[in-house]
Amino acid sequence: MTSHVSVSAPTEERHPGTTAIDTRSTLDVLRLLNDDDAKVAPAVAGVLPELALLVDRAVASIRAGGTVHYFGAGTSGRLAVLDAAELLPTFNAPEGLFVAHHAGGLGALLRAVENVEDDVEAGRREADGLRAGDLAVGLTASGRTPFVGGALARARELGAVTALVTSNPDAPLGHHVDHLLAAETGPEVLTGSTRLKAGTAQKLILNSFSTAVMIRLGRTWSNLMVDVVATNAKLRGRVLRILQEASGASEGDARLALEQADGELKPALLSLLAGTDAATARAAIARHDGSVAEALAALVPAPGTTPAPETAPAPGTALAPAGATAAPTTASPATTPATAAQQSLTGDRS
């Protein structure tokens, strides 16, 4: 027997401004959609303080060995899969650091699978692998999806931190999570079509969440993606360009640094900024949890500070080919790439 549920949520209400949308011109239809989309960013802005708390908890969890898990069904699940998948090529995030659990599995990515979002026990099973201190993020526009509810309940039992991303400020599941992020996007242009504003809000929140986590973990230098994985010609060109922009090196010196660092951008960058070899740079980055900024500060202390115990060749030392002896440049310490880089750092860089 097929069951029915009456869902009470803002996303299920009828939009008063689009009741005649099927009689409008194509351009008017697009304008109605676009005008409604403009409400999404302000709605997301309203949850940023809570999102900041969630980012900081995620960073603390990851640094303690934890992982982040997304749970969703339908559009929400697909957006979760997309966000988790993009972190590996963009930030070289280790596999399994962010995991998306989509109701119905891979088969439900391309076509809807009947009743999977209503399966509480399936959600609980998906969360069975979580550990205390992990982070579980549920995504559901209505705030009631049983699959997500089951996953969050099991996550809490296991000691995980829980969060809910929704467009319903009165979400039934919101009473059972540590962090509620309710972006109030209101009724959809097409009643109940939450792949529109609600889905866009979820995408923005996930983008902001995972990007901020990666920044706080030191996987960027300034606004440059220094952990990007060069898997094609375009990205290989981007890696070289990032290295030049971040270090001020010529194309030739940047290529040499990349070659000596076996193609890894971070040690290549640090070797150029600190005037050290790739092996020393790689070790310093590892000691400082992947942060180029912290590794640079340790290798080349800012003027007026006490040198750190670890040492490196003096600032201003030119990068030499493998096996060759590096010779000092004529640049003064005040104008070295390391000094210029440190002067650009803000107090909250990590």
N, C-alpha and C positions, 0 to 999 in steps of 0.2 A: 504494500500500500504506500502510495506517495504521500509524504507529509508536507505541510505548508506552514510557513512562519510569516507573521506580519512584522516587518521591521520598521521601527520608529527611529528615524535619524534624519538630520537636515539634508543629507544627500538623497534621501528618498522623497523629499517634498517636491511639489511642482513649482517650476520657475515661473513667476508671474509675468516676466518680460518676454517670454519666448513661446507663448501659447499659439501664436500664428506663424511660427517659424517655417512651417511647410508651405506657406503661401508666399514667402518672400523671395526676392531675387537671389541668385547665387552670391553676389557680392554682399547683400544684406545678411545672408546666413553667415558668411565668413566674418562680417563685422560683429554680429551678435556673439559669435564664438570668441573672437579676439577681445571684445570688450569684457567678456566674463573672465577670460584668462588673466586680465590685468588685476583681478582681485586676489590672485594666488600669492604673489610675492608679499603683499602686506599681511596676508593671513599667516604666512610662514614666519614673517618678522616677529609676530606675536609669541612664537614658541622658542625664539632664540635663547633667552636666558636659561630655560630648562634644557635646551639642546646643548648649551655650553657645559652644563653640569654632567650631562650624559657623555660628552666627548672626554671630559677629564676622567670620568670613571672608567671609560673604555681604555684610555691610555694607561691608567694605573693597572687595570686588569691585564693588559697585554704585556706590560713590563714585568708583571709578576708571573708570566707564563700562561695567561688566560687567552681565550679566543672569543670572537664576536659571532653571534648567530642571528640570522634574519629568519622570520617565519611569516609566510603569507600564502594567500590563495588567489587565483585569477590574476587580475592586473597587479595587485599588490605583490604577489609572489614573483611574477615576471620581472617587476622592477627591482625586487630584492636580488634576483639572480643576476641581472644586468650590473647592478652596483658592485656586487662581490666579484664578478668575473673581471671587471675592468681594473681592479686594484693591482692585479699581478703585472700586466704590461705597463701600467702608468707609474706604479711606485715599487715594483719588484717585491710586492708583499708576498711573504711565504705562503705556499699552498696550505689551506686550512686555517689561516689566521682569521679570515672572514668567510663564513659558510652560509649559503642561502638554502633554506628548506622550503620547497614549493609543494603545496598540497597536490598530490597526484604524480609527483616526480617529473622526470624529463618529458614523459608523454603528454603532460598537461601544459607544457610550454607552448605548443603549437595549436592545440585544440582543447576545448573545454572537456573535462572528464566529470561525469555526473556524480554529484553528491560528495565529492572529496572534501570540499570545504566544510561540510557538516560533520565530519568524522573527528570527534574529540579524541578518541583513542589513538588515531593516526597521528594527531598532533603530539600527544604524550610520547608516543614511540619515537617520533623525530627528535624529541628533546632528551631522550634517554642518555645520550652520550655527553651531555654537558656536565661540567664539574663546578664545584664551589668557586666563586669568583669570576666565572665566565659571564658574558653579557648576552642576554636574549632580548631581541627587539622584534615585537610583533607588529605587523602592518595590516590594518583593516579599516577601510573608509567608514564603515558603519560602526565599528568598535565592538562588534559582537561575534565575529566569525568563529564558530566552534573549534575548527582546526587550530586556529591561533590561540584560542583560550586554553585548549588542552596543552599546547606546547608551553605557554607561559606558566600554567599551573605546575607542570612537571619541572620546569626550570627553577621555579621558586623552591620546590621541595628539595632540589639538589643544591640549593645555596647560591644560585646564579642571580645576578642583578637583572631586573626586568624593566622593559620599557614598552610603551605602546605608541605607535604613530597612527593617527586617525583624523577624520574630519568631523567627528562627533564629540563636542565638549562634554556630553553626558554619556560617553561610551560605557556600556555595561562592564567591559573588561578593564576600564580605567581605574576601578576601585581596587584592583588586585596587582598593580604594578608599582615599581619604585619611581618611575618617571613617566608622566603622561604628556605627550606632545600632540595637542589637538589643534590643528590648523583649521580654523572655521571658514571653510570655503563656500558653505551654503548650498542651495539647490543647484543641480546641474542644468545646463541648457537643454539637454535631453534628460528627462526625469529618470534618475537612478543610474545614469551612465557614468559611473565613477572613474572610468578611464580618462575622463576630461579633467575638471579642476582638481578633484580629490587625488587622482593619480599624478597630476603635475605637481601638486604639493608634496606628495610622498617622494617623488623623484628629486625635488629640490632639497628636501630634508635629508635624504640619503646621500646626495651629492655633498652637501655641506658637512654632514656628520663624518663620512669616511675621509673626505679631503682634510678636514680639520684634525682628525686623528693622525693621519699621515704626516701632516705638518708638525704636530706636537711630538711625533716620534722621530723627527729629524730627517725625514725622507725628502725634504726640499732644501734648497739653498736660496735664500731670498724668495723670489717667486718662480724659481726654476726647478724643473722636475729632474733632480740629479740622480734619481733611482730608476728612471725610465729604462725599460728593456728594449733594446734596438733589435726588433724582429723583422724589419724590412728596410728597404733603401731610404724611405722617407724618414724613419726613426733614426737610422744611422746618421743621416744628415743633421737631424735635430740634435743628436747627442754631441756632435762636433760643434754645432752652433752654440749650444748651451755652455759647453766647456769654454769656448772663446769669450762669450758674454760674461761668464762668471769670473773668469781669471784675467781677462784682458790680453790673453796670449794670442800670438799669430796663428794662422791656420796650420802652419808647419809645426810649431811647437805643440799645439793642441793635438795634432795627429800623433806626434812622437810620444806625448804623455799617455795618450790612450793605448798606444802600442805597448808601452812599458807596463801599463796597468792591465794588460790582457783584455782591453776593451771595456773595462769597468770605469764608469764615469766618476764615481765618488773618489776613489784613490787617485785617479788622474787629476781631478780638481784640487785635492788637498796637496798633492805633490807639487803642483804649480804654485799654489798660494803660499805654501810653507817652504818651498825650495828644497824639498826632500825627495827621497826615492819612493817608488810605488809601494814597496814592501813595508817601509816605515809608516807611510800614509795609511795603508790598509790596516795595519795593526792598531794605529791610533784611533781610527774610526771604529774598529771592533771594541776597543776599550771604552769608548764613549757612546755605546748603544746606537751606533749608526749616524751620529750627529757630526756633520762636517764642521759646524760652528764650534762645538765644544772641543773637537779634536784640534782644530786650528788654534783655539785659545790655549790649549795645553802645549802644543808644539812651538808656537810663537806668541808669547804673552804680549799683551798690549803695552805700549810705552808707560813706564811708571809702575808696573806691576811686578811681583816676584815671579821669576821663572818657575815653571812646574818641574817636577822631578824628571819627567821624560824629556829628552833632548832631541834636537834635529839640526841639520845644517843651518847656518845663519841665514836670516831673511836677506833676500837679494841674490842668493846663489842661483845661478841659472841651471835649468834642467839639462843634464848631460845624457847622451845615448848610453844604453846599457853597456857596462864594462868600461866606460870612460870616466875620467875624473872631472867633476864639475868645477867650473871656474867662476869666481865672483864677478858679478856685473858691476857696472859703474853706478847703479842706482843707489841712492841713500836709503837708509832704513825708513825714513819718513815717506818714501814714495814707492815702497815695495807693494806688490799685490796683496800680501798678507796684511800690511798696515792699512791699506786702503779698504780692504774687506772688513777688517775689524772696526774701522771707523764708521762703516755703514751698518753695523749690527745694532739692533735695538736691545733694550734690557730684558725683553721677554723671549728672546730667541732661544730655542732649545735644539 
